[in-house]
Amino acid sequence: MSTDTPPKATDKIVRLKLSEQVLDRLRDMIRSGELRPGDYMPSERALMAQFSVGRPAVREALQAMHTQGLITISHGERSRVNELSANLVLDQSDMVANILLDAVPANLEHLKEARRMFELGIVRAAAEKATKKDVEKLRDLLTQQQSFLTRELDVRNFVETDMAFHTGIAEVLGNPVITAASSAMLRWLQEYHTALLHWSDNEQITLDEHARIIDCIAANDAEGAVEEMRSHLDRSREKFMPRRTS
């Protein structure tokens, strides 16, 4: 009887395309620091010689890096390595997130719940940590947002400043991952948020709520800040409605 053990599926050797091998090598060069943010990428000819591959494999690898946000390809110039950050990672997910929200409406509710839990935690920590300079920045954003509440409402700038206000609270924590995640969730809700701000008289209510949140942060009143933020988010929660298709 044979005692040979049949090979497992995980034992299979997967042969990567040449472009995928080039892509792996280039990503390793970024990981190791051989290629740093702001550096020009080697020319296509140099990469072809370095990896002993043809131009199609190099171009396909470079395009994949561009799609992943690792490099920027500009016409007429050599590609450059991008700064790596949490924002870079989450920016890449914007399109997929928007499709997901449209294709599966239930995910909008999940996103609203996640944002609520996230922001309540952020505002508590911000109230405990905020400095006078942090509070001044938030008040400046509120003043700026107020300036867009004119006879003819500047909706686009009002919404952008509203988002900047919430991101500004996250920035108090000094954690770039938290700031990037906060900004990403707001972008994913942006089109619904814009619709919310078209509701009659809602803009001034938003400004008043922002002012109370700032007052609690300035007083290092964590519990008060959480309650004000909870009230603010709960009021707006039902206004984030999925877009209707014609």
N, C-alpha and C positions, 0 to 999 in steps of 0.2 A: 504494500500500500504506500502511495506517495505521501510524504510528510511535508511537501512544499505548501506554503501558505499563499493563497491567492493575493495578489497585490491589492492594496486599498486604493480607493479613488484619490486619496490625498497623496499617493505615491507617484501619480502621473506627473510627468515633466511637461510644463507648459512653455511652449516656445513663443517668446514675445516678438512682435514686429520690430523691425529695425528702429522705426520712429519711437516706439515705446522704450526701447533700450536707451536711445539717445535722450529721451525725456527723463528717464530715471537718473542718468549720469548728470544731466544739467541740474536737476533738483538736488542731487547730492552735492554739487558744487556750491549751491546756495546754502545748503545746510551747514557745510563745512566752513563757510566764510570765504571761499575762494572767489566767489562772486558776491559782492556786497551791494546793498541798496544804493542806487545811483550809478553803479558801474555800467559801462557799455558792454553788451554781449559780444563775444567774439564774432567775427564775420562768418557768413555761411561757408565761405571757402576754408576758413581756419577750422571750423567745426567738422567739415567733411574730412579734412586731413587728420584731425585729432582722433576721430572715431572710425575712420576708414569706411565711411558710408557715402551714399549719393545725396545730391541736393534735395530730392523729394523727402527723404527721411528727416533731414535737418529742418526743412521748412514745416513739415507736419509737427515736429516736436516743438518748434518755436511757436507755432500757432496754438498748440495745446497749452503752452505756458502762458500765452497772452490771454486765452480764454479763462484760465484759472486765476488770472490777476497777478501772476508772478513777474511778468515783464510787460512793458508797453512797447508796442510796435508802431512806429511812426513812418509814414511814407517819406522816402528820401533820406532817412537817418537810420543809424544802427539802433537796434532795440536796447532798452535800458532795464535794469533790474529795479523792481518796485520795492518800496518800504513795506516790510511785513508787519501786519498789525491785526488786531481783532476785527477792526472795521473792514479790512480787506476780505477776511473770511466771510463775514456776514453780508457784505455788499454783494458777494457772488450769489447769494441765495435769494435776492430780492425778486427776480423774475419767477423762480419756482414757487416762492411763497405766494405771490399774487395769483398765479395759476391755481394753486392749491385752494386758496380762499374762494375763488370763483367756481372751481370744479366740484368742491366738496363744502357746501355752505356750513355744515356743522363745525368745520374747523375754525370758522370765525368766532363761534362761542368759546371754543377752546383757547383761542388766542386772547380773547378779552379776559378770560379767567386767569390766564398766565400773566398777562400784563398787570392785572389788578394785584395779584399776589406779589409780583415783582416790585411794583411801584410802592406798595405799602411797606415792604421791607426796606426799600431804598430811602424813602422819606424819613423813616425812623432813624436809620443810621446817619442820614444827613443832618437831622435835627440835633443829634448827639455830637456831631463832629464839626458842624459849620462854623467858620470864622466870620469876622466882620466883613472881610473882603468877599467871601462867598455870598453873604446876604446882599451886599451892595450889587453884585453882579445879577442876582435874581431880581432885585428891585429895578435895575436898569432894563432888564428884559421885559418886565411888566409895564414900565413906562413906554418902551418901544411898542409893545403890543397895543397899548392904549391909543397910541398915535395913529394906528391903522383903523380905529373905530371912528371913522369920519362920517360925513353926511352920505357919501357913497363908499360903503365898506370895501376896503382893500382886502378881499378874502384871501388871496394867495399869501400875502405877507403876514396877515393875521394868523393864518394856520401855521406858517413856517416859524413864526415867533412863538406860537403856542407849543410847538414841538421842541423848540430850542429851550423853552422854560423847563419842560420836563427832563430834557437831556441835561440841562444845567444843574438840576437837583442831583442827578446821577453823578455828575462830574465832581461834586463835593466830596465823594468818597475816594477819589484819586485812584480808582481801579479802572483801567482802560477796557477790560473785558465787560464789566458791568455797564460802562458808558456805551460801548458799542452795541450791546444787547438791547439796552433801552432805546437807542436810536433806531435800531433795526425794527423793533416791534412797532414803533410809531410810524415808520415808513410803510410797513405792511398794512397799517390801518389808515394811512393818509387819505385815500380817496373817500373812505367812509367818514373820516374825521372832517373833511371838507364839507360834505353834505350836512353834517351835524351843525356846523357853524353858520349855515344858511337859515337856521330856524330863527324866527322873529324874536328879538330881545335876548337871545341866548348868549350873545357875545359879552354883554355887560355882566351877566351872571358868572360867566367863566372868569372874567377879570376879577370880580369880587372874591371868588373862591381862591384864585391864585394869590391874591393879597393876604387872605387869612392863612394860607399855607405858609407864606413867607414869614408872617408875624410869629407863627409857632416855631419855625426854624430859627428865627432870630432870637427867640426866647429860650432856645434849646429845650423846647417842650415836645419831647418825642411822642408822647401819647396824644397830645393835641394835634400834632402834625399828621399822625396816622388817621385820626378821626376826620380831620378836614379833607385829607386826600381820599379817604374811603367815601365820604359824602360826595366829593367831586366826581369820582369815577362811577359811583353808583348812579348818579343823576344822568351822566352821559352814556352809560352802558347800553340802555335800550335804544339809543339813537343811532348806534352803529348798525345800519341795516344793509344787507347785501344789495348790490346793484341789480336792478331789474333789466332783463334782456328784452329787446323789442321784438 
